[in-house]
Amino acid sequence: IELFSVAPDDDLAPVLAVAREADLIVDALFGTGLGRPLEGTFAELVMALNDLPPQRLAVDLPSGLNGTRTDVFGPCCDADLTVTFAALKRATVLPPAADRVGEVRVTNLGIPPHLLEEVEEEEGRLFLLTATELAAELPERAPAAHKGDFGHGVILAGSPGKAGAAVLAARGAVRGGAGLVTAAVPAPLLATVDGASLESMSLPLPATDEGTLAEAAVDELLAFLDDKSALALGPGLGQAEATVAAIRRLVREAPVPLVLDADGVNAFAGRAGELTERSAPTVITPHPGEMGRLLGIAGSEVQADRPAAARRAARETGALVVLKGYQTLVATPEGDVHLCPTGNPGMATGGSGDVLAGLLLALVGRMEPLPAICLGVVLHGLAGDLAVEIYGEDSLAASDLLETLPDAFEVLRMSDRPGID
């Protein structure tokens, strides 16, 4: 290898001419702790290399990025492959920095594994959910098992014009493995939901004159929950005054594990602290807009630092938080955040979140909450990845996830799908 030494004021043209004819450019200029934007010759060199034909391999991290930051704060190398050492970094996983690293491979640098496990960070740890770990969490079904062994989940959902939310959630719970599922809906929706979700049962509840959930439904539903395994609450319920009052009381008094979704989360806009009053495990599943309303901030602020928003919501509510969207996050009140690597833009369609609520209900009803939620978000995204191979991103519908969810379970059990780990 012929060596070229470049001083700060040297002309870069001779080096770039050689690089243009190379088979591979290896970027090893700066490491993971860069604290300021590249300037001068370094900035000029990195930007020029980005425009050359050969592929670029970055050592540990593309020059110009910082391993603990997720922003692109100056000129940086656009790598086709990054070989990073010991463990993934925030910049290799979270966008927009992660958009500049290309394919990522982790290789050993000789750091003892136990030292990585013992790392403590002030704001909490960040984990990437992997197939191998989650496959071990999948509950087995004993040969002599019966439907009572797999929980009885209850879904409170639907309002006029949004009966489909209840249907999708109920069917998501059935596909998620619940032994029994009951869709509790305002009485006017009963026939629609009964006809569209054959495997679930239904419970008609008192409704207002407009057909939305009435406050009188609370006592009836609380009595029904007496021997049930979990409750999912919120899809398509609407935000009528009586409905919101019913939601808040149910959340306070429901004695079973709770998955709070959509309008269930909206009922606590600016009132996140009230969720700490619950005695049973709680999971909330907001999208960025719902998260913003819950915390009293703009949705754009949530998106600007998704891990921080998820941690804050978990801390203020005492709940497990599923922040939906690209790279869905699961945050714990202790500050840990688990990142889901599955899913695709085709899933950005009405009803996808309803399927997820039902799936999480089924898993929470028969597993410990944290592994259940982590398993659920990965299965949901994986079902979307399988569905997009059939229908494409533009035509993907929420009901397609119900058809591919069984395959997602099997793929995860095999733990050999490329791209999950």
Residue pairs with C-beta under 8 A, 6 or more apart in sequence:
2 18
4 14
4 15
4 18
6 12
6 15
6 41
6 45
8 40
8 41
9 41
10 41
12 41
12 44
12 45
12 48
15 45
16 48
16 49
16 52
19 25
19 49
19 52
19 54
20 52
20 53
20 54
22 54
23 54
24 54
24 55
24 56
24 57
25 49
25 52
25 54
25 55
25 56
25 57
26 56
26 57
26 59
27 46
27 49
27 56
27 57
27 58
27 59
27 62
27 63
27 77
27 79
28 58
28 59
28 63
29 42
29 45
29 46
29 63
29 77
30 38
30 42
30 61
30 63
30 64
31 60
31 61
31 67
32 60
32 61
32 65
32 66
32 67
32 68
32 89
32 91
33 66
33 67
34 63
34 64
34 65
34 66
35 66
36 74
37 43
37 64
37 73
37 74
37 75
38 46
38 63
38 64
38 74
38 75
38 76
39 74
42 63
42 75
43 64
43 74
43 75
46 63
46 64
46 75
46 76
46 77
47 75
49 56
49 77
50 56
50 77
50 78
55 80
55 81
56 62
56 77
56 78
56 79
56 80
56 81
56 102
57 79
57 80
57 81
57 82
57 83
58 77
58 79
58 81
58 82
58 83
58 101
58 102
59 83
60 67
60 82
60 83
60 84
60 85
61 67
61 82
61 84
61 89
61 91
61 92
61 101
62 76
62 77
62 78
62 79
62 82
62 100
62 101
63 76
63 77
64 72
64 74
64 75
64 76
64 77
65 72
65 76
65 91
65 97
65 100
65 101
66 73
66 91
67 89
67 90
67 91
67 92
68 89
68 90
68 91
69 90
69 91
69 97
70 90
70 91
70 94
70 95
70 96
70 97
70 98
70 305
71 96
71 97
72 96
72 97
72 100
76 100
77 100
78 100
78 102
79 100
79 101
79 102
80 102
80 103
81 102
81 103
81 104
81 105
82 92
82 101
82 102
82 103
82 104
82 105
83 105
83 106
83 107
84 92
84 104
84 105
84 106
84 107
85 106
85 107
85 108
85 109
85 111
86 106
86 108
86 109
86 111
86 116
87 106
87 116
88 104
88 106
88 128
90 97
90 126
91 97
91 98
91 101
92 98
92 101
92 104
93 126
93 128
93 327
93 339
94 306
94 307
94 327
94 339
95 326
95 327
119 125
123 308
123 311
123 335
124 311
124 331
124 332
124 334
124 335
124 336
124 337
125 335
125 336
125 337
126 307
126 336
126 337
126 339
127 336
127 337
127 338
127 339
128 338
128 339
128 341
129 330
129 338
129 339
129 340
129 341
129 374
129 377
129 378
130 341
130 420
130 421
131 378
131 412
131 415
131 416
131 417
131 420
131 421
132 415
132 421
134 371
134 374
134 375
134 378
134 412
135 412
135 413
135 414
135 415
137 367
137 371
137 374
137 375
138 375
138 409
138 412
138 413
139 177
139 366
139 367
141 149
141 150
142 149
146 179
147 179
147 180
148 179
148 180
149 179
150 177
150 178
150 179
150 180
150 362
150 365
150 366
151 178
151 179
151 180
151 229
151 230
151 362
151 365
151 366
152 178
152 179
152 180
152 181
152 182
152 227
152 228
152 229
152 365
153 173
153 178
153 180
153 181
153 182
153 228
153 229
153 230
153 231
153 232
153 358
153 361
153 362
153 365
154 181
154 182
154 184
154 203
154 221
154 224
154 225
154 228
154 230
154 231
154 232
154 256
154 361
155 166
155 169
155 170
155 173
155 181
155 182
155 183
155 184
155 200
155 231
155 232
155 233
155 235
155 357
155 358
155 361
156 184
156 185
156 205
156 213
156 221
156 231
156 232
156 233
156 234
156 237
156 250
157 165
157 166
157 169
157 170
157 183
157 184
157 185
157 232
157 233
157 234
157 235
157 236
157 237
157 354
157 357
158 165
158 166
158 183
158 185
158 186
158 189
158 193
158 235
158 236
158 237
159 186
159 189
159 211
159 212
159 213
159 236
159 237
159 238
159 240
159 243
160 188
160 189
160 210
160 211
160 212
162 235
162 236
162 237
162 238
163 185
163 189
163 192
163 193
163 196
163 236
164 196
164 236
164 351
164 354
165 235
165 236
165 262
165 351
165 354
166 183
166 185
166 189
166 193
166 197
166 235
166 236
166 354
167 183
167 192
167 193
167 196
167 197
168 235
168 351
168 354
168 355
168 358
168 398
168 399
168 402
169 183
169 232
169 235
169 354
169 355
169 357
169 358
169 361
170 181
170 183
170 193
170 197
170 200
170 358
171 197
171 199
171 200
171 355
171 358
171 399
171 402
172 354
172 355
172 356
172 357
172 358
172 359
172 361
172 362
172 401
172 402
172 405
173 181
173 200
173 232
173 358
173 359
173 361
173 362
174 181
174 197
174 199
174 200
174 358
174 362
175 358
175 359
175 362
175 402
175 405
175 406
176 358
176 359
176 360
176 361
176 362
176 363
176 376
176 379
176 405
177 362
177 363
177 366
177 409
178 229
178 361
178 362
178 365
178 366
180 201
181 199
181 200
181 201
181 358
181 361
181 362
182 200
182 201
182 202
182 203
182 224
182 228
183 193
183 197
183 200
183 201
183 202
183 203
184 202
184 203
184 205
184 217
184 221
184 224
185 193
185 202
185 203
185 204
185 205
186 204
186 205
186 206
186 207
186 208
186 211
186 212
186 213
186 214
186 217
187 204
187 205
187 206
187 207
188 207
188 211
189 211
190 202
190 204
193 202
194 202
203 221
203 224
205 213
205 214
205 217
205 220
205 221
206 213
206 214
206 216
206 217
206 220
207 213
207 214
207 217
208 214
208 240
208 242
208 243
210 240
212 237
212 238
212 240
212 242
212 243
213 237
213 238
213 240
213 242
213 243
213 246
213 247
214 242
214 243
214 246
215 242
215 245
215 246
215 249
217 246
218 246
218 249
218 250
218 253
221 250
222 250
222 253
222 254
225 231
225 254
225 255
225 256
226 255
228 256
229 256
229 257
229 365
229 366
230 256
230 257
230 258
230 259
230 361
230 364
230 365
231 250
231 254
231 256
231 257
231 258
231 259
231 361
232 258
232 259
232 261
232 357
232 358
232 360
232 361
233 247
233 250
233 251
233 254
233 258
233 259
233 260
233 261
233 264
234 247
234 260
234 261
234 262
234 263
234 264
234 265
234 266
234 267
234 357
235 261
235 262
235 263
235 353
235 354
235 357
236 262
236 263
236 354
237 243
237 247
237 262
237 263
237 264
238 263
239 263
239 266
239 267
243 263
243 267
244 266
244 267
247 263
247 264
247 267
248 267
248 268
248 274
251 258
251 260
251 264
251 267
251 268
251 274
251 275
251 278
252 274
252 277
252 278
254 278
254 280
255 279
255 280
256 280
257 280
257 281
257 282
257 283
257 364
257 365
257 369
258 278
258 280
258 281
258 282
258 283
259 283
259 285
259 357
259 360
259 361
259 364
260 268
260 275
260 282
260 283
260 284
260 285
260 319
261 284
261 285
261 353
261 354
261 356
261 357
262 285
262 290
262 353
262 354
262 357
264 284
265 284
265 285
265 286
265 290
265 291
265 293
265 294
266 290
266 293
268 274
268 275
268 294
269 293
269 294
269 296
270 293
270 294
270 296
272 294
272 295
272 313
272 316
272 317
273 316
273 317
275 282
275 284
275 317
275 318
275 319
276 316
276 317
276 318
278 318
278 319
281 320
281 364
281 369
282 317
282 318
282 319
282 320
283 319
283 320
283 321
283 322
283 360
283 364
283 369
283 373
284 294
284 313
284 317
284 319
284 320
284 321
284 322
285 322
285 324
285 353
285 356
285 357
285 360
286 294
286 313
286 321
286 322
286 323
286 324
287 323
287 324
287 325
287 353
288 299
288 302
288 303
288 306
288 309
288 323
288 324
288 325
289 299
291 299
291 302
291 309
291 310
291 313
291 323
292 298
292 299
292 300
292 301
292 302
294 313
294 317
295 302
295 309
295 312
295 313
295 316
297 309
301 309
302 309
302 323
303 325
306 323
306 325
306 327
306 329
307 329
307 331
307 337
309 323
310 321
310 323
310 329
310 330
310 331
310 337
311 331
311 335
311 337
313 319
313 321
313 323
313 331
314 320
314 321
314 331
314 332
314 333
314 335
315 333
315 335
317 333
318 333
319 333
320 330
320 331
320 332
320 333
320 369
320 370
320 373
321 329
321 330
321 331
322 328
322 329
322 330
322 356
322 360
322 373
322 377
323 329
323 331
324 353
324 356
326 343
326 345
327 339
327 340
327 341
327 343
328 339
328 340
328 343
328 377
328 381
329 337
329 338
329 339
329 340
330 337
330 338
330 340
330 370
330 373
330 374
330 377
331 337
331 338
332 370
338 374
340 374
340 377
340 378
340 381
341 378
341 381
341 419
341 420
342 377
342 378
342 380
342 381
342 382
342 384
342 385
342 420
343 380
343 381
343 384
343 385
344 381
344 384
344 385
344 388
344 393
345 393
346 384
346 387
346 388
346 391
346 392
346 393
346 394
346 395
346 396
347 381
347 384
347 388
347 396
347 401
349 396
349 397
349 398
350 398
351 397
351 398
351 399
352 380
352 384
352 398
352 401
354 398
355 380
355 398
355 401
355 402
355 405
356 376
356 377
356 380
359 376
359 379
359 380
359 405
360 372
360 373
360 376
360 377
363 372
363 373
363 375
363 376
364 372
364 373
364 376
366 372
367 375
375 412
378 412
378 420
379 405
379 408
379 409
379 412
380 401
380 405
380 408
382 408
382 411
382 412
382 417
382 420
383 401
383 404
383 405
383 407
383 408
384 396
384 401
384 404
386 404
386 407
386 408
386 411
387 396
387 400
387 401
387 403
387 404
388 396
390 400
390 404
391 397
391 400
411 417
412 420
